[in-house]
Amino acid sequence: MTHFLPALLWRPSPNFSSRSGTRVDLIVLHDCEGGYEGSIRWFEASRSKVSAHYVVREDGDEATQMVDLADNAWHACALNRRSIGVEMSGFASRGFEAPLLATTARLFAYLCHHLQIPVRHARAGVGPGIASHCDLGAAGGGHQDPSDDPIFMERFVGMVDDEHRKGHFPDVWDPHNPQKRCLLSPDHHSTPLVIPTTPAVHTISGLQQALKILGYRVAVDGDYGPETRQAVISFQMHSGIVADGIAGAQTEAKLTSELSNRRRSDAHPAQL
């Protein structure tokens, strides 16, 4: 069997809010109780007051991202700030086909890998890991999706663990839209900017230079705009610190450490 992440589209939902500095440590599995296109349209409607980060098509060959990972999707009530919501298209009463489950498990494994979330069943949403909407009880809105059978989630978490062990994840899984760059890791395919001295990361231009050296897509223009904020969030997620888009002391320290590691690696390349 070929293991892959599906084609990813971007259709933004207006239904989201700020995480206010809360670190993501939980991924929640839902099902749409509806079809793929209809569910996306519902999440696109402001009147619905609901959303998810990802919706996966019934055949597992395509997914749509609707909320940036740095923001809350409105999918799990009290647990929104610390979680990512993933919706499988279809109906619990009809079951879910193997390709859909396999793709969704791969997606969860990818997120666990990049966001440093342990592959474990976080029952009732206690501790970091993976939960179903049903697991969350009243705190998650009192839903029963995608199944109220405890064996279902044990099997699904086992599938995620299998995919996680296989590894070989892409550095970045981007929506197919030139205006949307959902960075979780540096772009290792770009040519790094070589600067002879360590940038002063406490300044905006120095921060941008440091991010660019590490492979993030950002212009060095001295303007802390949306592109720079997104690059900071991506770096924070990759580094396992609070992804708030604010380049505070912890972020600056992590950047300085990463730059030092990069320079040592460049100065002393591994001998094959």
NUKE-668209 format. One record per residue: x, y negated, z negated of N, C-alpha, C, O in turn. Coordinates in steps of 0.05 Angstrom, whole numbers, plus 5000, padded with zeros to 4 digits. Layout:
% NUKE-668209
neast|nnorth|nup|caeast|canorth|caup|ceast|cnorth|cup|oeast|onorth|oup
X|Y|Z|X|Y|Z|X|Y|Z|X|Y|Z
...
END
This chain:
% NUKE-668209
neast|nnorth|nup|caeast|canorth|caup|ceast|cnorth|cup|oeast|onorth|oup
5017|5024|5000|5000|5000|5000|5018|4975|5000|5038|4973|4986
5010|4956|5016|5024|4931|5017|5015|4912|4995|4991|4909|4991
5033|4901|4980|5027|4883|4958|5031|4855|4967|5053|4848|4976
5011|4838|4963|5013|4811|4974|4995|4792|4958|4978|4801|4943
5000|4767|4963|4981|4746|4954|4966|4737|4979|4977|4735|5000
4941|4732|4976|4924|4725|4999|4930|4697|5010|4943|4681|4997
4920|4692|5034|4920|4665|5044|4906|4647|5025|4884|4655|5014
4917|4624|5019|4905|4606|4999|4897|4580|5011|4913|4566|5024
4871|4573|5008|4860|4548|5018|4856|4529|4994|4857|4536|4971
4852|4503|5001|4847|4483|4980|4821|4468|4986|4818|4455|5007
4802|4471|4968|4776|4456|4970|4771|4445|4941|4761|4460|4924
4777|4420|4936|4776|4410|4909|4748|4408|4898|4729|4400|4912
4746|4414|4873|4721|4410|4857|4724|4384|4842|4745|4377|4833
4701|4369|4840|4702|4345|4823|4700|4351|4793|4702|4334|4777
4695|4377|4787|4690|4385|4760|4715|4394|4746|4721|4418|4745
4730|4375|4735|4755|4382|4720|4761|4360|4701|4748|4338|4702
4780|4364|4683|4788|4344|4663|4817|4350|4655|4828|4370|4663
4828|4332|4640|4856|4334|4632|4860|4355|4610|4843|4359|4593
4883|4368|4611|4890|4387|4590|4900|4373|4565|4903|4385|4544
4907|4347|4567|4916|4331|4545|4941|4344|4531|4943|4344|4507
4958|4355|4548|4983|4366|4537|4982|4394|4527|5003|4405|4519
4959|4407|4529|4957|4435|4519|4970|4454|4539|4966|4452|4563
4987|4472|4529|5001|4491|4546|4982|4514|4553|4966|4523|4537
4983|4522|4579|4967|4545|4588|4979|4571|4578|5003|4576|4582
4963|4588|4565|4973|4614|4556|4953|4636|4559|4956|4658|4549
4931|4630|4574|4909|4650|4577|4899|4648|4606|4894|4627|4616
4895|4671|4618|4882|4673|4645|4856|4689|4642|4856|4711|4631
4834|4677|4651|4808|4688|4647|4797|4699|4673|4796|4685|4693
4788|4724|4673|4776|4737|4696|4745|4734|4695|4732|4740|4675
4734|4724|4717|4705|4721|4720|4696|4736|4745|4713|4744|4762
4670|4739|4749|4660|4744|4776|4638|4722|4781|4626|4712|4763
4635|4717|4807|4618|4694|4815|4588|4699|4812|4573|4680|4809
4580|4725|4812|4552|4732|4814|4540|4718|4838|4518|4706|4837
4555|4719|4860|4547|4707|4885|4569|4711|4906|4590|4723|4900
4564|4702|4930|4583|4705|4952|4605|4684|4951|4603|4665|4936
4626|4689|4966|4649|4672|4966|4643|4643|4974|4648|4624|4959
4631|4639|4998|4626|4612|5008|4605|4598|4990|4609|4574|4984
4585|4612|4982|4564|4599|4966|4575|4590|4939|4567|4569|4928
4593|4607|4927|4605|4600|4901|4623|4575|4904|4623|4558|4886
4639|4574|4925|4656|4551|4930|4639|4526|4932|4646|4505|4921
4617|4527|4948|4600|4504|4951|4588|4495|4924|4585|4471|4919
4581|4514|4908|4570|4508|4881|4591|4494|4864|4584|4474|4850
4616|4503|4865|4637|4490|4849|4644|4463|4861|4654|4445|4846
4639|4458|4887|4644|4432|4899|4623|4411|4892|4627|4387|4895
4600|4420|4881|4578|4402|4875|4581|4391|4846|4583|4407|4827
4582|4365|4843|4585|4354|4817|4562|4361|4798|4566|4362|4774
4538|4365|4809|4515|4371|4793|4517|4398|4779|4504|4403|4759
4534|4416|4790|4537|4443|4778|4551|4442|4751|4546|4458|4733
4569|4422|4748|4585|4419|4723|4601|4444|4716|4607|4449|4692
4608|4460|4736|4625|4483|4732|4646|4485|4754|4642|4473|4776
4668|4499|4749|4689|4502|4769|4707|4525|4760|4704|4537|4739
4726|4532|4777|4747|4551|4771|4772|4542|4785|4771|4527|4805
4795|4552|4776|4819|4546|4790|4821|4561|4817|4829|4549|4837
4813|4586|4817|4814|4603|4841|4788|4618|4844|4776|4627|4825
4781|4622|4870|4759|4640|4878|4771|4659|4898|4783|4651|4918
4768|4685|4894|4779|4706|4911|4757|4718|4928|4736|4726|4917
4761|4719|4954|4741|4730|4972|4736|4760|4968|4754|4774|4958
4713|4770|4975|4706|4798|4970|4725|4818|4981|4730|4839|4968
4738|4812|5004|4756|4832|5016|4785|4829|5005|4802|4845|5012
4790|4809|4989|4816|4805|4977|4836|4792|4996|4860|4789|4988
4828|4785|5020|4847|4774|5040|4850|4744|5039|4867|4732|5053
4833|4730|5023|4834|4701|5022|4826|4692|4994|4809|4705|4981
4837|4669|4986|4829|4657|4961|4828|4627|4965|4841|4616|4983
4812|4613|4949|4810|4584|4950|4817|4573|4923|4806|4581|4903
4835|4553|4922|4841|4539|4898|4823|4514|4897|4821|4500|4917
4811|4508|4874|4793|4486|4871|4800|4466|4850|4790|4444|4850
4818|4473|4832|4827|4455|4811|4857|4459|4808|4867|4482|4808
4872|4437|4805|4901|4439|4800|4906|4453|4774|4891|4450|4755
4927|4469|4773|4934|4484|4749|4940|4465|4725|4938|4474|4702
4948|4441|4731|4954|4422|4709|4929|4411|4696|4930|4398|4675
4905|4417|4708|4880|4406|4698|4862|4429|4688|4866|4452|4695
4842|4422|4672|4822|4441|4663|4802|4445|4685|4791|4426|4696
4796|4470|4691|4772|4477|4705|4750|4482|4684|4757|4489|4661
4725|4479|4691|4703|4482|4672|4691|4510|4675|4671|4513|4689
4704|4529|4663|4697|4557|4667|4694|4573|4641|4681|4593|4641
4705|4563|4619|4706|4579|4595|4701|4563|4570|4711|4569|4548
4686|4541|4573|4677|4525|4550|4699|4517|4531|4717|4502|4538
4699|4527|4507|4719|4519|4486|4747|4527|4493|4766|4516|4481
4751|4545|4512|4778|4555|4518|4789|4543|4544|4810|4551|4554
4775|4523|4555|4784|4511|4581|4813|4500|4580|4828|4504|4598
4819|4486|4558|4845|4471|4558|4869|4489|4559|4889|4481|4570
4867|4513|4549|4890|4531|4549|4889|4553|4570|4905|4572|4569
4870|4552|4588|4866|4575|4606|4864|4567|4635|4860|4544|4643
4868|4588|4652|4864|4587|4681|4840|4605|4687|4839|4627|4676
4822|4596|4703|4799|4612|4710|4801|4623|4739|4806|4608|4757
4797|4649|4741|4798|4663|4767|4772|4677|4771|4764|4694|4755
4758|4671|4793|4732|4683|4800|4734|4703|4823|4745|4696|4844
4725|4727|4818|4722|4747|4840|4695|4744|4852|4675|4743|4838
4693|4742|4878|4667|4740|4892|4652|4766|4889|4665|4788|4889
4626|4765|4887|4610|4789|4886|4593|4790|4860|4590|4770|4846
4582|4814|4855|4564|4818|4833|4573|4841|4816|4581|4862|4826
4572|4837|4790|4580|4859|4771|4563|4884|4776|4574|4906|4774
4538|4881|4781|4520|4904|4784|4527|4921|4808|4520|4945|4809
4541|4910|4828|4548|4924|4852|4577|4935|4851|4586|4950|4868
4592|4927|4830|4620|4936|4828|4637|4920|4846|4628|4903|4862
4663|4924|4844|4683|4909|4859|4701|4929|4874|4711|4948|4863
4705|4923|4900|4720|4941|4917|4750|4940|4909|4760|4920|4898
4764|4962|4915|4792|4965|4908|4810|4942|4919|4827|4932|4904
4806|4933|4944|4824|4911|4954|4820|4885|4938|4840|4871|4934
4796|4879|4930|4791|4855|4914|4805|4857|4887|4818|4838|4878
4802|4880|4874|4814|4883|4848|4845|4883|4850|4858|4871|4833
4855|4895|4871|4884|4896|4874|4896|4868|4879|4916|4861|4867
4883|4852|4896|4892|4825|4901|4890|4808|4876|4908|4792|4870
4868|4810|4862|4864|4794|4838|4885|4802|4817|4896|4784|4803
4891|4827|4814|4912|4836|4795|4939|4824|4803|4954|4816|4786
4945|4823|4829|4970|4811|4839|4971|4782|4832|4992|4771|4824
4948|4768|4836|4947|4739|4829|4952|4735|4800|4967|4717|4792
4940|4751|4783|4945|4749|4754|4974|4754|4747|4986|4740|4731
4986|4774|4760|5014|4780|4754|5032|4757|4763|5051|4751|4749
5026|4745|4785|5041|4722|4795|5040|4699|4775|5060|4687|4768
5015|4693|4765|5012|4672|4745|5026|4678|4719|5039|4661|4707
5024|4703|4710|5038|4711|4686|5068|4708|4688|5081|4699|4670
5078|4715|4712|5107|4713|4717|5116|4684|4716|5136|4678|4702
5103|4666|4730|5112|4639|4732|5106|4622|4708|5121|4604|4701
5084|4628|4694|5076|4612|4671|5085|4625|4644|5079|4615|4623
5100|4647|4646|5111|4661|4623|5089|4669|4603|5091|4664|4579
5067|4680|4614|5045|4690|4598|5048|4720|4596|5051|4734|4616
5047|4732|4572|5050|4761|4570|5027|4776|4582|5004|4767|4581
5033|4799|4594|5012|4816|4605|5001|4833|4583|5011|4855|4577
4980|4823|4570|4967|4837|4548|4938|4829|4548|4931|4807|4557
4921|4847|4538|4893|4841|4536|4888|4823|4511|4890|4832|4488
4882|4798|4516|4877|4779|4494|4847|4780|4487|4831|4763|4496
4839|4800|4472|4811|4804|4464|4801|4780|4449|4814|4769|4431
4777|4771|4456|4765|4747|4444|4781|4722|4449|4776|4701|4437
4800|4723|4467|4817|4700|4473|4837|4694|4451|4848|4672|4450
4843|4714|4434|4862|4710|4412|4890|4714|4422|4896|4736|4432
4907|4695|4420|4935|4697|4429|4937|4694|4459|4917|4694|4473
4962|4693|4469|4966|4691|4497|4961|4717|4512|4963|4738|4500
4953|4715|4537|4949|4739|4553|4927|4736|4573|4922|4715|4585
4912|4758|4577|4891|4760|4597|4865|4768|4584|4865|4786|4566
4843|4755|4591|4817|4761|4580|4796|4761|4602|4800|4748|4623
4774|4774|4598|4751|4771|4615|4733|4750|4603|4735|4744|4579
4715|4739|4619|4696|4720|4609|4680|4732|4587|4673|4720|4567
4673|4758|4590|4657|4772|4570|4672|4774|4543|4660|4772|4522
4698|4777|4545|4714|4779|4520|4711|4755|4502|4714|4757|4478
4706|4732|4514|4707|4706|4499|4683|4701|4482|4684|4683|4465
4662|4715|4486|4638|4712|4469|4626|4684|4471|4627|4671|4491
4615|4675|4448|4602|4649|4447|4622|4626|4454|4613|4606|4466
4647|4629|4446|4666|4608|4451|4670|4603|4481|4676|4581|4490
4666|4624|4497|4669|4622|4526|4643|4618|4540|4642|4617|4565
4621|4614|4526|4595|4609|4538|4576|4632|4536|4553|4629|4545
4584|4655|4524|4566|4677|4520|4559|4693|4546|4537|4703|4548
4578|4694|4564|4573|4708|4590|4582|4738|4588|4597|4745|4570
4573|4754|4607|4580|4783|4607|4597|4791|4631|4603|4814|4634
4606|4772|4647|4621|4778|4671|4651|4782|4664|4661|4771|4645
4665|4798|4680|4656|4814|4703|4645|4841|4695|4635|4856|4712
4647|4848|4669|4636|4874|4659|4636|4873|4629|4654|4862|4616
4616|4886|4618|4615|4888|4588|4626|4915|4579|4624|4923|4556
4637|4930|4598|4650|4956|4592|4679|4951|4584|4695|4942|4601
4687|4956|4560|4715|4951|4551|4736|4966|4568|4758|4956|4570
4728|4988|4579|4747|5004|4596|4754|4988|4621|4777|4991|4631
4736|4972|4631|4741|4957|4655|4765|4939|4652|4783|4938|4668
4766|4924|4630|4788|4906|4625|4814|4920|4619|4836|4911|4627
4812|4942|4605|4837|4958|4599|4849|4967|4626|4874|4966|4629
4832|4976|4644|4843|4985|4670|4854|4961|4686|4875|4963|4699
4840|4938|4685|4849|4915|4700|4876|4905|4689|4894|4899|4705
4878|4903|4663|4904|4894|4652|4926|4914|4659|4949|4906|4663
4919|4940|4660|4939|4959|4669|4948|4954|4698|4971|4957|4705
4929|4947|4715|4936|4940|4743|4954|4915|4744|4973|4915|4760
4948|4895|4728|4965|4871|4727|4993|4879|4718|5012|4869|4729
4995|4896|4698|5021|4904|4688|5037|4919|4710|5061|4914|4713
5023|4936|4725|5037|4950|4747|5048|4930|4767|5070|4933|4776
5031|4910|4775|5040|4890|4794|5063|4873|4783|5081|4866|4797
5061|4867|4758|5081|4850|4745|5108|4865|4745|5129|4852|4749
5108|4891|4740|5133|4906|4740|5145|4908|4768|5169|4910|4770
5128|4908|4788|5139|4910|4816|5154|4884|4823|5173|4885|4838
5144|4861|4813|5158|4836|4818|5156|4827|4847|5136|4831|4860
5178|4815|4857|5180|4805|4884|5159|4784|4889|5145|4784|4910
5156|4765|4871|5136|4744|4874|5148|4721|4889|5172|4715|4887
5132|4707|4906|5142|4683|4919|5147|4661|4898|5134|4661|4877
5166|4643|4905|5171|4621|4886|5147|4602|4885|5140|4592|4864
5134|4598|4908|5112|4580|4910|5090|4592|4927|5096|4604|4948
5066|4591|4918|5042|4600|4933|5025|4576|4937|5009|4568|4920
5027|4564|4961|5014|4539|4967|4988|4542|4981|4985|4560|4998
4968|4525|4975|4945|4524|4992|4952|4515|5020|4971|4500|5024
4938|4525|5040|4943|4518|5068|4930|4491|5074|4910|4490|5088
4942|4470|5063|4933|4443|5067|4957|4425|5063|4968|4425|5041
4964|4409|5082|4989|4393|5079|4988|4372|5057|5009|4363|5048
4964|4365|5048|4962|4345|5027|4962|4357|4999|4961|4343|4979
4963|4384|4997|4962|4397|4971|4986|4414|4968|4991|4433|4983
5002|4408|4948|5026|4424|4942|5024|4433|4913|5029|4418|4894
5016|4458|4908|5013|4468|4881|5038|4482|4873|5041|4506|4876
5057|4467|4863|5084|4477|4856|5084|4490|4829|5075|4479|4809
5093|4515|4828|5098|4528|4802|5128|4532|4797|5137|4535|4775
5143|4532|4819|5172|4536|4817|5185|4519|4838|5172|4509|4856
5211|4514|4836|5225|4498|4856|5223|4511|4884|5220|4535|4887
5225|4494|4904|5225|4503|4932|5254|4511|4939|5271|4494|4945
5260|4537|4937|5287|4546|4942|5295|4546|4972|5317|4552|4979
5275|4540|4989|5281|4540|5018|5290|4513|5027|5299|4510|5050
5287|4492|5010|5296|4466|5018|5326|4463|5013|5337|4477|4996
5338|4444|5027|5366|4439|5023|5370|4421|4998|5359|4399|4998
5385|4430|4978|5388|4414|4954|5403|4388|4959|5421|4387|4976
5396|4368|4944|5410|4343|4945|5434|4344|4927|5431|4350|4903
5458|4340|4937|5482|4342|4922|5490|4314|4913|5495|4296|4929
5492|4310|4887|5500|4284|4875|5524|4290|4857|5523|4307|4840
5545|4275|4860|5570|4281|4846|5569|4278|4816|5584|4291|4802
5552|4260|4806|5550|4256|4777|5522|4264|4768|5503|4265|4783
5520|4270|4742|5494|4278|4730|5476|4254|4729|5483|4233|4718
5451|4256|4741|5433|4233|4740|5425|4226|4712|5425|4243|4694
5419|4200|4708|5409|4191|4682|5379|4197|4680|5362|4181|4689
5372|4220|4669|5345|4230|4671|5325|4213|4655|5301|4217|4657
5335|4195|4638|5317|4178|4623|5306|4155|4640|5288|4141|4631
5317|4151|4664|5306|4132|4683|5289|4146|4704|5293|4170|4708
5270|4132|4716|5253|4145|4736|5268|4155|4760|5265|4178|4769
5286|4138|4771|5302|4147|4794|5320|4170|4787|5324|4188|4802
5332|4169|4763|5349|4191|4754|5333|4217|4750|5343|4239|4757
5309|4215|4739|5291|4237|4736|5285|4249|4764|5286|4274|4767
5278|4232|4783|5272|4242|4810|5296|4255|4823|5293|4276|4836
5320|4244|4819|5344|4256|4830|5349|4284|4818|5355|4303|4833
5345|4286|4792|5349|4312|4779|5329|4333|4790|5337|4355|4795
5304|4325|4792|5284|4343|4803|5291|4351|4832|5287|4375|4840
5300|4332|4847|5307|4338|4875|5331|4357|4877|5331|4375|4894
5351|4353|4860|5373|4372|4859|5364|4400|4854|5375|4419|4865
5344|4403|4836|5334|4429|4828|5314|4441|4849|5304|4463|4845
5309|4425|4870|5293|4437|4892|5265|4428|4893|5250|4439|4910
5256|4410|4876|5228|4401|4877|5224|4380|4898|5242|4364|4904
5200|4379|4909|5194|4360|4930|5186|4333|4918|5163|4330|4908
5204|4314|4918|5199|4288|4906|5217|4268|4919|5241|4273|4924
5206|4244|4924|5222|4222|4935|5236|4207|4913|5225|4203|4891
5261|4199|4918|5276|4183|4898|5271|4154|4904|5286|4141|4919
5249|4143|4893|5241|4116|4899|5236|4098|4874|5228|4075|4877
5241|4109|4850|5238|4094|4826|5209|4089|4818|5204|4074|4800
5190|4103|4832|5161|4099|4826|5150|4125|4814|5151|4146|4826
5140|4123|4789|5129|4147|4776|5100|4150|4785|5081|4146|4770
5097|4159|4811|5071|4163|4822|5061|4192|4820|5074|4208|4806
5039|4198|4834|5028|4225|4833|5048|4247|4841|5048|4269|4830
5064|4242|4862|5083|4262|4871|5104|4269|4849|5110|4292|4844
5114|4248|4836|5133|4252|4814|5120|4267|4791|5132|4285|4779
5096|4258|4784|5082|4271|4761|5078|4301|4767|5081|4317|4749
5070|4307|4792|5065|4335|4799|5091|4352|4798|5091|4375|4789
5113|4339|4806|5139|4353|4805|5147|4358|4776|5157|4379|4769
5142|4338|4758|5148|4342|4730|5131|4364|4718|5141|4381|4703
5105|4364|4725|5087|4386|4715|5097|4413|4724|5098|4432|4709
5105|4415|4749|5115|4440|4760|5140|4449|4745|5143|4472|4739
5158|4430|4740|5183|4437|4726|5176|4446|4697|5187|4466|4687
5157|4432|4684|5149|4439|4657|5137|4467|4656|5144|4483|4639
5120|4473|4676|5108|4500|4677|5130|4521|4681|5130|4542|4667
5148|4516|4699|5170|4534|4704|5188|4538|4680|5198|4560|4676
5190|4517|4664|5208|4518|4641|5194|4528|4615|5208|4532|4595
5168|4532|4617|5154|4542|4594|5149|4522|4572|5145|4530|4549
5148|4496|4579|5141|4476|4559|5114|4464|4567|5104|4469|4588
5104|4447|4549|5077|4436|4553|5077|4420|4580|5093|4402|4584
5058|4428|4597|5056|4416|4624|5038|4392|4623|5014|4394|4631
5048|4369|4614|5031|4345|4611|5038|4323|4631|5025|4302|4632
5059|4328|4648|5067|4308|4667|5082|4285|4656|5087|4265|4670
5088|4286|4630|5103|4265|4617|5132|4273|4612|5137|4294|4600
5151|4258|4622|5179|4265|4620|5190|4255|4594|5205|4235|4592
5183|4270|4572|5192|4263|4546|5219|4275|4539|5233|4285|4557
5226|4274|4514|5253|4283|4506|5257|4313|4512|5279|4321|4520
5237|4330|4508|5240|4358|4513|5244|4364|4542|5261|4380|4550
5229|4350|4559|5232|4353|4588|5259|4344|4597|5272|4357|4613
5268|4321|4587|5295|4311|4594|5317|4330|4586|5336|4334|4601
5314|4342|4562|5334|4361|4553|5335|4386|4571|5356|4396|4577
5311|4395|4579|5309|4419|4596|5322|4412|4624|5336|4429|4635
5316|4389|4634|5328|4381|4660|5358|4380|4658|5372|4390|4676
5368|4368|4637|5397|4366|4634|5410|4393|4632|5431|4398|4644
5397|4412|4618|5407|4439|4616|5407|4453|4643|5426|4467|4650
5385|4450|4658|5383|4463|4684|5404|4452|4703|5416|4467|4719
5409|4426|4702|5429|4414|4719|5457|4424|4712|5473|4430|4730
5462|4427|4686|5488|4438|4678|5492|4467|4687|5513|4474|4697
5470|4483|4685|5471|4510|4695|5476|4511|4725|5491|4528|4735
5462|4493|4739|5466|4492|4769|5494|4485|4776|5506|4497|4794
5506|4466|4762|5533|4458|4769|5554|4480|4762|5573|4484|4777
5549|4494|4740|5567|4516|4733|5565|4538|4754|5585|4550|4762
5540|4543|4763|5536|4564|4783|5549|4557|4809|5561|4573|4822
5547|4531|4817|5559|4522|4842|5589|4522|4840|5603|4528|4860
5600|4516|4816|5629|4516|4813|5641|4544|4812|5664|4548|4819
5625|4563|4801|5635|4590|4798|5615|4610|4810|5601|4624|4795
5613|4611|4836|5594|4629|4848|5599|4658|4841|5622|4666|4836
5578|4674|4840|5581|4702|4833|5598|4717|4854|5595|4712|4878
5615|4734|4844|5631|4750|4862|5617|4776|4869|5610|4792|4851
5613|4781|4894|5598|4805|4903|5617|4827|4908|5609|4849|4916
END
